Amino acid sequence: MKLRTVSLDDKYGLSEGRVFLTGTQALVRLTLMQRQRDLAAGINTAGYVTGYRGSPLGGMDREFGRAKRFLDDHHVKFHPAVNEDLAATAVWGTQQINLFERAKYDGVFGMWYGKGPGVDRSGDVFRHANMAGTSPNGGVLVMAGDDPACKSSTVPSQSEHALIDANIPILNPIDVQDLLDLGIYGWAMSRFAGLWVGVKCITDNIDTSGNVDVSPDRVKIVLPEFEMPDGGLHIRWPDVALEQEERLHRHKLYAALAFARANKLDRVTMDSSKPRFGIVSTGKAYLDTMQALEDLGIGPAEAEAIGIRLYRVGMPWPLEREGIREFAEGLDEILIVEEKRAVIENQVKEQLYNWRADVRPRVIGKFDEAGDWILPSAGELTPARIARVIAARIRNFHQSDAVEQRLKFLEDKERMLERAVPSISRTPYFCAGCPHNTSTNVPDGMEAAAGIGCHYMAIWMNRNTSTFTHMGAEGANWIGQAPFTDREHLFVNIGDGTYFHSGVLAIRAAVAAKVNVTYKILFNDAVAMTGGQSMDGPLDPAIISRQVRAEGVQRVAVVTDEPDKYPTGTDFAEGATIHHRDDLDQVQRDLAAFPGVSVLIYDQTCAAEKRRRRKRGTFPDPDRRVFINEEVCEGCGDCGVVSNCVAIAPKETELGRK
């Protein structure tokens, strides 16, 4: 058999068939597919993608950047934004193109991306833009990146409720293929209903990969029969706020529901001839439920004996009513399995509330009849927990020794895993050579507050750093503390990426409040936390110095590992001083004694980014290396204490550990 010739460009260049994609690459491919579908339909569209990176969407700019030639060929513009709400406003603008003359395209389909906190901060523009609507040949997807297990965030996130508050329908994919399919459905729904459409993105569907079908005509869109109001559902100008609200609540959301039903976004995936026990789930929780059923040994035959019916929800909000009612008919009990706070559960209960008591199934979700928290909204659901709940509910309908034996095996395994405590617990630390390892130190007796970024890890180290804020508000909490404490001064760490994102406003607020604070702006020439990307606009220490000086900061100092690297005539702010990092302690003491707001710009390139650039040959490779002579070393460990460097490795010698 002749093997197919495969190229790395296939993921974007292959016009149809199957390719191997990561979740992030699927989002790139999605934009290309939408353009192809539009051309096939005789519509000349363009695409616009913008947002702000953050896990699990931290690699968006990298993947879209690598695909630039394919994007250009398909008239898709990628534009990493300064922050999330400005990005959302830019996407809003794409839907306004055809309100005016001189539009170059029949429409622009938009994609916004951002982490959970970015969804939160963009609520105002989401509400305005969604009420305004989308263009008939445009449409908007909101790629909401959530971190339910809080593995790389300051707080766990669940974007559904923020999107619901803005009346944005939500699609919840289960894997990479589903990400593509629901993305196509999402843009079609957005165009049909005049709504922005959210897509839930988590590690399990973004930081994963799969062999997927990328044929542009794979998804067959069905436009439902729906009675449109005068003027339709789309964006217009001029428009009136109360008319927008009326259109949204009376027509647009119902158009989305009609679209979901016509295209079977919610469907029964397992059934039995005499169903009694129903399970409803969505997204990752649906896959976990499938795994739980498999772990319990419940296949088609066992499901038939028990009377199980399984409903996979593609659009958890708003929940399509007719489908869930048809699913519920004849059931004795429905178990709702969903992560975090309930979304589907409350809607199911609302839909079934007026059913007669003798035909209405019992609905179990986060809590059971006794009030026990069986599927917690805190933490992350696992297949093992779901399996325990399913097994317990099944006992009401069916006794199975096989299921009980599998459950016992699962519980024994979980107990063993809980007892398996790692011999070494490693707290995350700065990389070897990280500039934050030096810059986040403060003089003895002084205190600092942390900010968002890699330097957040300073709170775990012995350097008098405590508390933090959300991104961009670094130091604003000190404004509220300062009038009510005898503490006279605080250092506040803020990364250069955060400064450019929104943090400069916190400095402005501190100046306006006349508090004594020193902002340490940690300029490391890369957005290291999300992969070492470059800044989303022009920024360097000289620019920062002039900006903060113009904001009213009276004292600015620059500390760097290479004071001589600035060319003669570099346009630093008037009065700004340049220092070697060896003088950091004294510079900080001087700034702490300065009344009002002062700024220390610590300029040293990210160590991880240095290593990346050296591999590419774009950064000098030093001809010197530091090492410890084992014949001189006394094994005191002082090198580790002083340097705080994770790259120091012990060596066993005849004379002991060195």
N, C-alpha and C positions, 0 to 999 in steps of 0.2 A: 504494500500500500504506500502510495506516495504521500509524504508529509507536506502539510501546508507551509509555505514560506512565511515566516513571522518576522515582523519588525517592531522595534520599540515605538515607532510612530503609528502603529496600528490603532492604538487606543484613541487617537484622534483622527487619523487619516483613513482608516477603513470605513467605507461608506455603509456597509451592512455586515451582518454576521455576528460572531462572538469575539470579544476581546477581554483581556484581563485588566481590571481597573481597581484602584483603591476608591474609597468613598469620595475623597476630595477630587480625584481625577474624574469621577463620575459627574461631579458638578460642572467641571469644565466641559465634558462631553455633552452634558444636558443642554448647554447653551448652543452648541453646534447643531445638535439634533433639532432644536426648536427652529433655528434659522432654516434648516433643510426642509422641515415640515411646512413652514410658511411659504417657501419658494415653490414647493410642490402644489400648494393651494393657490398659487398666483398672488401671494402677498409679499411685498418687498419690505422686510423688517430688519431692524438692527437690534443688538443686545447691549445691555449695560450692566456691569457687575461692580458693586462697590460695597465697602463695609470696613470693619476693623477686626483684625485677627485675634484669636484667643481660642484655647482648646475647647472643643475638639476641632475647631476650624482654624487652627494656628498655621496650617500650611497652605491656605488659600492663595496668598500672594505668590508663594513659590511655584505652585502648580500652574496658576494662570500665567505667571511670567514665563515659564518654560514653554507654554503652549501659544505664545504670542503670534507666531506666524499662522497657526491654524485659526486663531481668533480673528486676526486681521482679514484672512480670506473669507471669513463668515460674518464680517462686519460686527464683531462683538468687541466692545470697549471694556477693558478692565482698568479700574481706577481705585487703588487702595486709598482710603479716606483718612482724614485727620482724626476723626472720631465717629462713633456709631450714629449719633443723631444727625450730624451733618451729612453722613452718607445716606441716611434714610430720606433726608430732604432732597438730596440729589436724585434719588430714585423717583421721588414724587415728581420732580421736574421732567423726567422722561415721559411721564403720562400726560404732560401738558403740551408736548411737542405739536400735536395735531390740532390744538385749539387755535393755532396761529398759522399764518401763511409762511411759505418758504421752508416747510418741513421737507427733509430729504428722503424720508421713509414713510411708509404707510403706518408705521407704528414702531415703538421700541419696547421690547420685553425686558423687564428689570429684575435683578436679583440682588437683594441685600443680605449680608451675612454678618453675624456678630455673636459673641458669647452671651450667656445669660445676663450678666450685668449690663451688657450693651442693649439687650432687649429692654431691660428696666429703664435705662436712661433715655431710651428713644420713644417712650410711651406717648409723649405729646405729639410728635410728628406722626407716629403710627395712627393715632386717633384722627388727626386732621386729614392726613393723606387718604386713609381708608374711607372716611366720610366723603371726601371729594370724589374718589373713585378711580377707576382705571380707564384706559382708552380701549376701544374695541379690538384693535390689533396690537395692543401692548401687553398689559398684565404684569403683575409683580409677585415674586416669591420672596418670603421672609425666611431665610435659613437661620433658625434659632439654635445656637449651639449650647447644649446643656451638659453639665457635669454632675449627675445625680449623686455620685459617690464622693464628690468633693476631693478628687485625687489631684487636681491641679488648680484649685480655686481657693478663695478665702472663705466662701460659704457654698453649700450645695445649691444647685439651681434647678428650677422647673419653670419653663417659660410659658406653659400653657395658660396660666391664669392671667398673666400680663397681656397675652394676645387676646384672650377672651374679653378682657376689659376694654380692649380697643375694637371688639367685634370682628376680629380677624379669624376666619376658619383655619383649622389646624389639620394637617396631614401628618401621619406618623409611620414612616417606613420601617421595615423590619430588616432589610439588608441592602446591598449595593444595587441589585436589580430593581428592587422596590423604590430605591431613591430615584433612579432614572424614570421609572414608570409613573410614580406619583408626582414627580416634577413636571412631566408632560401634562398629566391631568391637572396639576395645580395651575399652570399657566392658562390652560383652557378654561378652567373654572373661573379664574380671575377675570378673563375676558368676558365670559358669559354673564357673570353676576356683578361685575364692576367692583369687586372686592380685592384687597390684598389677601394673599393666602400664605399661611405659615407652614413651614416644614420642620419638624423636630429632628435635630441632628445631635447624635450622641456618639461616644467613642465606638460603640458597637456597630454603627453603620457608616462612620466616617473613617476611623482608623482601622478599617478592615479592608479586605479585598475579595474579589470574586470574578468568575468567568461569566460575563453577562452578554445579553443580546442587545446590540446597539442599532438594530435596524430602525430607521426613522418612523416607519409605518407599523411598528410593533403594537403601539397603543392605538386603539380605534375609539375615537371620541364620539360619544352620542350626545347630541344637544337635545334636551328634553322639551316637551311642549310646556310652555310657561307663558302666562299672560303678563306681558310687559306693560308698565305704566306709560303714560304719555311722556315722550322725551327719552324713554329708555332708562338704563341703569348706569350709564357711563359718565365720566368726568365731563364737565361743561363749564363755560364761563360766559356771563357771571352766574353765580350760584348763591343760594341763601342757606345759612346754617340749619335752620329748622326744616327746610325742605330736604336738605341732605339727611338729616336725622330720620325724617319720615320715610324717605326712599330706602335708607339702610334697614330700618326695623320692619317696615311693611313689605318690602320687596326683595332687597338684595340678599339677605340671609336665607330667605325661602328659595331664591333662585339657586343658591349654593346647595341647599338641601335637595332640590330637584335634580341638580347635576349629579350629586353624589349617588342618588338612587338610580338614575338612568345608567350610570357607569359602574354600578355595583362596587363602589369603593368599600362597602361593608358587606360581608358575605359569610354564609355558613361553610365551614371547612371540614367539619366532621359531624355526622348525624347517625341516628339509629331509628329503627322502625317504631319504637315506643319510647320516645325521649322523655326523661323525667328531670335530669340534672343538666342544666346549661352552664356553660362557662363563656364569659365575654372578656376579651383582652385586646390589647393593641401594642404595636411597636415591639420594643425589646421584651416587654412583659409577655407578649404573645409567644415569642420564641422560647422564653423561659418556661412558659406553660406547656408548650409542646415537649420540651426537654423533661419537664416534671412528669408528664404522662408517660413518656418513654421510660423514665427511671422507675416508674411504678409498674411497668410491664403492661400498660394499657394500650393495646393496639385496636384495630377495627373489631375483632371478635369480642374482646373484653369490653370495649365501648358499647357494643350492641347489647351485651348482657346487662351492663349497668344502666344503659339508657342515657348516654352522654350526647349532648349537642354542643358544638364549639362554634363561636362566632368571632371572626377576626374583624376588628374595626379599623378601617383605613383613615376615617375622618372622625376623631374622637369628639370634636366640637365644631359646629353644633351636631349633635347626634341625629342621624336620619331616623325619623320616627316610625315610618311604616315598616322598615326592615327590622327594627328591634322588637316591634310588636308581633310581627310574624314569627320571629325567632322565639319569643316568649310563650307563644300559644302552646298549651298542653304541658308545660313544665311545672314541676313542683317547687323547684328552687333554681335560682341563678346566682352563680358566684362571679363577681367582678374582680378581675386581676389586673391591676394597673399600678405603676410606680408612683411614688410620692403621693401628693394630695389627690383626692378623688376628683375626677373629671367626668368619666362615664357613669360612675355609680349614681351620682345625684340626678343625672338626666334620666337614667333608667327608672329610678324610683318615681320621678316626676311623671314619666310617660305611663307607668302602670298604676299610679295612685288611685285613679277612679275606676279601676277594674273591680268587679265584684270579688268579695273576699274568698269565695269558693273556687274562683278560677285564677285569681292573682297569685303568681309564684312568689315565694319568699325570696328576697334579695339580700345577699350577704356580700359585704365588701371589706372595708378596712376593719370592721368590728363584726363579731358574731352576735347571736341572740343574747348571750350572757354579758356582752360588753367587753369581751376580751379583744385585744388589739392583735388580730391574727395576721393581717397584711399591713405592716406599719408604713406610715407615710414618711418616717425618718429612716435614713440609711438607704441601702440598696436591696431590692428583692433578689433572691437567688432561687434557682430551680428547686433546691432542697427544701426551702421554706414553703414554696408553693406546693410542692409534692405533699408535705405534711398536711397542709390545709385541705387539699383535694381529697386525700385519703380519709381525713376526718369527716368531710362532708358526705363522701360516698357511703359511709357506714349507715347513713340514714335510709339508703335505698337498696343497698346490696352488700352482701358479705362475701369477701373473696380472700381465701387463704393466700393466694399468690400475691395479691396486692399487699397484704399485711406483711408477708415475708420480705417483699422488696422494700417496704417502708422501714422495717426493722434494720435491714442492711444499710439504708440511707442514713438512718439515725445513728447507727454505730459508727459509720464513716464520719459523720459530722462531729461526733464526740471525740473521735481520734484526732481529727484535724484541729479541734479546739485545744486539745492537750499538747499538740505539737508546737511548742513555743520555740521560736528561733533562738539559737545559742547566742547570737549577736544581734543587737538592735541598732541599726545605723540611722542616725539622724541626718537628713540631707545637709550638705555643706557646700561652700563655695568651691568652684573648680580650682585646680592648681593654677596659680598666677592671676586669679581673679582680682580686678581692681577694687571690688567691693570689700575684699578681705582687709584692705588698708583703709579705704575711704569711710567705712562705717564705724571705725573706732572713734571714741570721744575721750577727751581728757579726763583724768581721774576726778571724781566728784560731780561730773556733769552728766546730763541725761539726753537721750534722743528718742524720737518716734520713728517708726518704720513706715515704709510706703509700699506700693504695689510694684512688683518686679523681683528679680533674683535677690536683690538686697533685702527683701522681706525676711530672708533666712537669718538676718542678724538678730531677730528676736529670740532665736534658739541658742544664741552664743553669749558668752560672758562679756558683754560690751554695753551694759546699761541702756538697752534699747527695748522699749515696751510700747504697746498699743499700735494700732494702724487705722487707716480709714479706707473707704472705697477709692477707686482710681480717680485721681484728679483733685481730691479734697485734702491731700496731705497737708497737715498743719492747721486745718480749719478747726479741728477739735481743740487745739491750743487756744484759739480765739475765745472759746467758751470757758476754758479753764483759767486763763490768765488773771481775770479780775478777782478770782476767789481762792487764790493760793499764794503762799509766800515764796514759792519757787519763782525766780526772776527771769529765767531764760530756758529755752529748749532748742535743741538741734532737731531738724526734720529732714529725713532722707527722701529724695524724690528723683526718680529716674528720668533720663533725657526723653525717653519715649512718652512717659506720663506727662512730663512738662509740655511736650508738643501736642499731646492729645487734649489736655484740658487743665493741666496743673498750674499753668501760669495764672489762672484765675484765683487759685488759692493764695498765691503770692500777692496778688493785687488786694485780696481781702485782708491779708495780714497787714499790709501797708495801711489800708484804710482804717483798720482797727487799732493801729499804733501799738502792737504788741512787740515784745522783745523776743525775737526768734531768728535763728540762722538756718536758712535753707541750704542744704547740701545737694546741689544738682549734680547727679552722678552721670557724667557724660562718658559713655563707653563705646560710642560710634556704632552701635548695633542694637537692635531689639532682641537682646540675647534670650529672653525668657521664652520666645516663641520660635526660635530657630536662627537667630542672627540676621534677620532682615535689615535692610537699610531703613533709615528714617523716611517717613512719608512726605517729606518736604525739606526745604533748605534749613539746616540747623548746624551750628558749630559753636564752640565756646565764645567766640567774639560776638556772634549774633545774640547769644543768650545774655551776655554781659550788657549789651546795648538795650535789649528788651527790658530786662529787670531794672536797669537804671532809669529808663523812660517810665516805668511803672512807679517810680518813687523810692527805689532801694538806694540808700546813700553809700553803702560800703559793699564792694564786690572784690573778691579775691579768687584767683585761679591757681589751683594746685595741680601739678602734673609730674609724671615720671620723666618727661623730656622738656624742660623749660626752653631749650634752644630750638625746638621744632617750629616755633612760630616765626614766620618770615618778618623781617624788619618792616615796620609800617602796618602790621596787622591791626585792624581797626577795633581794638577793644574799647569798652566804655571809658569815658574820662574818669580817672582816679582808680581804675582797676589795677590790681597788683598781681604779679606772676611769681609763683613760688615753686620750689622743688618739693616733692612729696615727703622728703626727709624732714621738712619744716612743718608738716601737717599739724602736729600737736600745738605748736606755738601759734600758728595762724588761727586755729580754732579758739584758742584762749583769747586772742585779740578780738576776734569777731564776737565772741560771747560777751565781752565787756563793752561792745559798741551798742548804744541805745537804739531801739527800733529794729527794723528788719534789715538783716544783712544776708549776703549770698556768697557761698563758697562753691565754685564750679570745679569739681574734681574730674580732670581730663586724663583718662587712660583707657586704651582700647581693650575691649572684652577679650579675655584670654582664650576662650573657646573660639571666638571669631578670628583671633590671630592664627590659631592653628589651622582653621579652615582656609584662610587666605594664603598661608604658607604652602599648603598642599596645592593650591592653584597657582603658586608662583607670583602672587600679587602683594606679598608682604615680606619685608626683610627677614631673613633667617639669621639670628645672631650667631657669631662665631665663638661665643662664650657660653658655657654651661656651669651651673652651680652644682657642686657635689660635696658630700661630707666624707672626709678621709677616715675610713674605719680604723686605721692604725692610731689615729689621734682621738677619735670619739671615745668618750667615757660613758656613754649610754645614759646620760642624765635626763634626756628628753626635753631639754630646754629649747632645742631647735623647733620642736613641734609647738611648744607653748608660745614662743616668740613669733613664729611665722604663721601659725594656725593653718598650715598647708597640708592638704590631704595627700600630696604626692610624696611625702616623706615615708619611706618604707623601711621597716626594721630588717636587719640582716643578722643571721645567726653566725657567730664565729667561734673559734677555739677559745676565745677569751670571754665568751658570752654574747648576749644580744647587743648590737651596736645600732 
